[in-house]
Amino acid sequence: MSVEHGHPLRFGVLLTPRDGERAGALAERARMSEELGYDLVSFRDVPGGLDPWTLLSWAAARTARVRLTTHARAHGAGADHPAVTARAAASLDLLTDGRVELVLDGADGTLSETVDVIRGVWAAAERSPLRFDGEHHRLTGAERGPAPAHNLPLWITATTGGAQALRVAGRKADGVLLVPATGDAPLAPDPGGVLLAPDPGGVPAGPGTGDGLARAAALIDEAATAAGRDPREIRRAARITGRFTPESEGFLTGPPRRWADDLLPLIRDHGLSTFILATDDPGTLRRFAVEVVPALRAARGEVAERTPASLFVRRHRREGIDYDAVPAALAGTAIEPGDAGFARVRSTYMRGGSPGLVLRPGTPEEVGQAVRFARTQPVKLSVRSGGHGISGRSTNHGGIVIDLSRLHAIEILDKAARRVRVEPGARWSDVAAALAPHGWALSSGDYGGVGVGGLATAGGIGWLVRQHGLTIDRLRAVDLVLADGTRVRADETEHAELFWGVRGAGANFGIVTSFEFEVDEVGDVGFAQLVLDVTDTAGFLERWGAAMEAAPRDLTSSVIIGRPSPGRPLIGQIMAVVNSGDARTIIDRLQPIAATAPLLDHSIQVQPYASVMHVPHRPHDGQGEPVTRAALADHLTPELAAAAGRLIGTGLTYFFQVRAVGGVASDVPPDATAYAGRSANFSLVAFGSSRRGLDAAWDELLPHFNGTYINFETDLRPERVHDAYPGPTLRRLRALKRRYDPDNVFRDNFNITPSDP
Amino acid sequence: MPDYGHDLIFGSFIIPANAAPHEVVALAQESEAAGLDLATFQDHPYQSAFLDTWTLLSYVAARTERIRLSGNVINLPLRPPAVLARAAASLDLLSGGRFELGLGAGGFWDAIEAMGGRRLTPGQAVDALGEAIDIIRGIWDAGERSRFRVDGTYYRVEGAKRGPAPAHDIGIWLGAYKPKMLRLTGAKADGWLPSLPYIQSLDEIAEANATIDAAAVEAGREPAAIRRLFNVTGRFGQGGDRFLDGPPEQWAEQLAALTLEYGFSGYILMADDAATIRTFGEQVAPGVRELVARERAARVSGAGR
């Protein structure tokens, strides 16, 4: 009988704390195991010895590749609450980028409940709190999460006779770890320092155990099938002990060949795919790794089958996506709705989503594979860099998302030319931090949490825009994956027309995998926040607009006005950056804008540009759809200011913002890039709650505007494409689209159709 | 009294957010690089946005060399004391004596119960903490041959093997505000660790010190056996007359005064950016040390005259 479950062979060690041993020595053996090529390290829980979870976390920080597993503290007075255990395991998994596996002991009746509680905590994609009313565990509405970094395998230990634990494993676990019947009974070192299991009847302990293994496998398979699972989902492992001796003396007692001969039938006939060697003897560790493991791998050969996805994952799949056809290079990092990390990738900053598949390519080549796969699937395709897109629909419902967050490198290409290469998944906060040590900065948006890709293909109106231009104005070259999955480089000479289109309408032509910028020298800046009474809204906007147009280019500022509340003054907030570290210059620049309305409060700090942009990583958990309108305006004329004042007065917008543009951004001719709104001194955006209400009110303002900036616009009516791209620009873009994306694969964001609709 | 004469320690209080685990680790490393003595993390095991504090402490300990680490404070209701004692001793051994045990009785009982923990009244929680301290010290007492048994109201230990013994005398620091908890601090703990946002006035600090001191004396201990540490918030800027709102020199003067008048010898800054941590470690800490040393020397020579 041959059993093949499609799991790769893995080999681990079980290390045991010894009395009087230096604590660090044990962690050192873990590191050595990693160097020897072991796949797994675990620690035995010895009464009065080092705490295994602490030890595991320590060892995790001192290793880089090896997977780490330990028994949860699950019994009696020494038991952790299972919800705490779940969070601890998920935390270590996050800290180690997915290297943790958890083993639960099957000694008492709480096992099944413990599994349910742990999985319930990890199910962070569920919006409801975790309630559990069991015989042993009771939770009355615990928060869920965090989800582990990967589908963290839950193992259950069992003896071949432990029917109850084997059945629970068949129903619920990812793996069974078969252990000797006497479990953790004290192990006696033999004269050579090798640890021997005292129980010859344990598993696996010699010829004749085949029956026990077969019975155990039958119990697991039967329980799995009854639960609707594929029995191959459950990995089978065994803990082994043995001794290397010159002559063959017995089961796992002999030369390496004897070991291989003893273990191979367990792999071939009983479907075991993981072996945990319990030893602390360096010689045995080394010999097993060097002489036994390669023999077993060679004897087994390549595994052709892929491990089947678990029942849980399969149940959560969406129609229309051929999950089994996902390219192998992408399958390992892709996230489906049933996967652990789904809660972290489903939604974006402002928008709730429930995609059917999130592909996370790690190289440009993989981006190409992702595009080639996605275009064959009859579902929506979204592309995401940082996930802040307001207009960019970088998530969807039931479709595919290509998430570029793993492409986040930032490197200096040429110090003298201040040329840097940035990948699309980096965030502007990270870019600013990477450039700061060189005394450089790149004008980006005004919020550091935003990703590079979506901003650097559309425009980029940030804190240095009036002095250094739009982000796209500092762009010198891009590497791009096109709609057919091929890769091109575009700059002023090569694919020059494409390079023109990428700067303002990039999302329509491909996925940029690398941006090359020429950055600027920027030192400390003055960052000010002014709070004003803007009850005279129109007058204030007009005065602030005039002050900004008259201001030197080292000043950039923006205004935010909230929803009015009856009986209170209307509050406006100005944020401003002065590109100078000199206090006098900063005050000089700020005074005119501070005088535009009664000043209620202010704070001014001199700090590095990178500090202004600093935003810690936060998970995106947007819900619903943002409702916004956006526009560019050349001047805040009395008429526009009055109309904006009326709009704010209606309460239809809870966040109204005007950003100063102009300056260097307006020195660039309108046909130099696909961003055509060069004459604009101002960019406006309003956030509302009612699509219909905001559209109606904003449409009244249209005569005052001159184009729009696509990144803040959520109106899907076709006129908006014409606002952003006036006639000549649009004609050029359509020609480009016909050439580079004739099938309109990239249509998720401000779609330029190949032909006039 | 106050000024109990302890050497000064300075630390950081870092939010253990799980959104970007490596940034949290990096801030602890920044704390070490800035010369701080201590990096601490709050422990709210019911909070899904946080990393498990114990796991994080262990991981950070392995990624740092010199800095001491503590929970601020560890949530006793969801961390059984016998497990906690072993884990604390293990971490102290692994890190070469760099672990301190900030401990709290628990406060968010709805959340604790929701996780499967046991709901106690605040008074019961203080009693439970007292029992837990005895259990923790009993586990650490590895030289004691007898099996360890405790039959308490809140915790039972049935013949556990003791050990391991920690590498150094781990300080047990309690987050305490109410009289009963302050008395427990004086009777059994090694440190008092309140937080500035929960303190209403300087008088409250003076009264708390007096309560701790009286309880210590009653238990036959020196009041100076209990270190006073303070979690503080503030910002560096142009400044005003508010507490810890101004340039580093102003912070140093204010903290030195707190040490000399109110007995604090540890300051832990709630900060989540590297620049603030650096300013605290490189500018404030040496400033406070210098001011306090000068004044202590003056007091000694003044007393000797």
Boltz contact constraints between the chains, C-beta under 6 A:
constraints:
  - contact:
      token1: [A, 23]
      token2: [B, 93]
      max_distance: 6.0
  - contact:
      token1: [A, 23]
      token2: [B, 94]
      max_distance: 6.0
  - contact:
      token1: [A, 47]
      token2: [B, 161]
      max_distance: 6.0
  - contact:
      token1: [A, 48]
      token2: [B, 161]
      max_distance: 6.0
  - contact:
      token1: [A, 48]
      token2: [B, 163]
      max_distance: 6.0
  - contact:
      token1: [A, 50]
      token2: [B, 90]
      max_distance: 6.0
  - contact:
      token1: [A, 51]
      token2: [B, 86]
      max_distance: 6.0
  - contact:
      token1: [A, 51]
      token2: [B, 87]
      max_distance: 6.0
  - contact:
      token1: [A, 51]
      token2: [B, 90]
      max_distance: 6.0
  - contact:
      token1: [A, 54]
      token2: [B, 58]
      max_distance: 6.0
  - contact:
      token1: [A, 54]
      token2: [B, 87]
      max_distance: 6.0
  - contact:
      token1: [A, 54]
      token2: [B, 90]
      max_distance: 6.0
  - contact:
      token1: [A, 54]
      token2: [B, 91]
      max_distance: 6.0
  - contact:
      token1: [A, 57]
      token2: [B, 55]
      max_distance: 6.0
  - contact:
      token1: [A, 57]
      token2: [B, 58]
      max_distance: 6.0
  - contact:
      token1: [A, 57]
      token2: [B, 59]
      max_distance: 6.0
  - contact:
      token1: [A, 58]
      token2: [B, 58]
      max_distance: 6.0
  - contact:
      token1: [A, 58]
      token2: [B, 62]
      max_distance: 6.0
  - contact:
      token1: [A, 58]
      token2: [B, 94]
      max_distance: 6.0
  - contact:
      token1: [A, 61]
      token2: [B, 59]
      max_distance: 6.0
  - contact:
      token1: [A, 61]
      token2: [B, 62]
      max_distance: 6.0
  - contact:
      token1: [A, 61]
      token2: [B, 63]
      max_distance: 6.0
  - contact:
      token1: [A, 62]
      token2: [B, 62]
      max_distance: 6.0
  - contact:
      token1: [A, 73]
      token2: [B, 83]
      max_distance: 6.0
  - contact:
      token1: [A, 77]
      token2: [B, 82]
      max_distance: 6.0
  - contact:
      token1: [A, 78]
      token2: [B, 82]
      max_distance: 6.0
  - contact:
      token1: [A, 78]
      token2: [B, 83]
      max_distance: 6.0
  - contact:
      token1: [A, 81]
      token2: [B, 78]
      max_distance: 6.0
  - contact:
      token1: [A, 81]
      token2: [B, 116]
      max_distance: 6.0
  - contact:
      token1: [A, 83]
      token2: [B, 115]
      max_distance: 6.0
  - contact:
      token1: [A, 83]
      token2: [B, 116]
      max_distance: 6.0
  - contact:
      token1: [A, 84]
      token2: [B, 45]
      max_distance: 6.0
  - contact:
      token1: [A, 84]
      token2: [B, 78]
      max_distance: 6.0
  - contact:
      token1: [A, 87]
      token2: [B, 52]
      max_distance: 6.0
  - contact:
      token1: [A, 88]
      token2: [B, 52]
      max_distance: 6.0
  - contact:
      token1: [A, 88]
      token2: [B, 55]
      max_distance: 6.0
  - contact:
      token1: [A, 91]
      token2: [B, 51]
      max_distance: 6.0
  - contact:
      token1: [A, 91]
      token2: [B, 52]
      max_distance: 6.0
  - contact:
      token1: [A, 91]
      token2: [B, 55]
      max_distance: 6.0
  - contact:
      token1: [A, 92]
      token2: [B, 55]
      max_distance: 6.0
  - contact:
      token1: [A, 94]
      token2: [B, 18]
      max_distance: 6.0
  - contact:
      token1: [A, 94]
      token2: [B, 21]
      max_distance: 6.0
  - contact:
      token1: [A, 95]
      token2: [B, 21]
      max_distance: 6.0
  - contact:
      token1: [A, 95]
      token2: [B, 59]
      max_distance: 6.0
  - contact:
      token1: [A, 137]
      token2: [B, 116]
      max_distance: 6.0
  - contact:
      token1: [A, 139]
      token2: [B, 116]
      max_distance: 6.0
  - contact:
      token1: [A, 140]
      token2: [B, 113]
      max_distance: 6.0
  - contact:
      token1: [A, 140]
      token2: [B, 114]
      max_distance: 6.0
  - contact:
      token1: [A, 141]
      token2: [B, 114]
      max_distance: 6.0
  - contact:
      token1: [A, 142]
      token2: [B, 114]
      max_distance: 6.0
  - contact:
      token1: [A, 142]
      token2: [B, 115]
      max_distance: 6.0
  - contact:
      token1: [A, 143]
      token2: [B, 48]
      max_distance: 6.0
  - contact:
      token1: [A, 145]
      token2: [B, 48]
      max_distance: 6.0
  - contact:
      token1: [A, 146]
      token2: [B, 18]
      max_distance: 6.0
  - contact:
      token1: [A, 616]
      token2: [B, 23]
      max_distance: 6.0
  - contact:
      token1: [A, 617]
      token2: [B, 19]
      max_distance: 6.0
  - contact:
      token1: [A, 617]
      token2: [B, 20]
      max_distance: 6.0
  - contact:
      token1: [A, 618]
      token2: [B, 19]
      max_distance: 6.0
  - contact:
      token1: [A, 619]
      token2: [B, 19]
      max_distance: 6.0
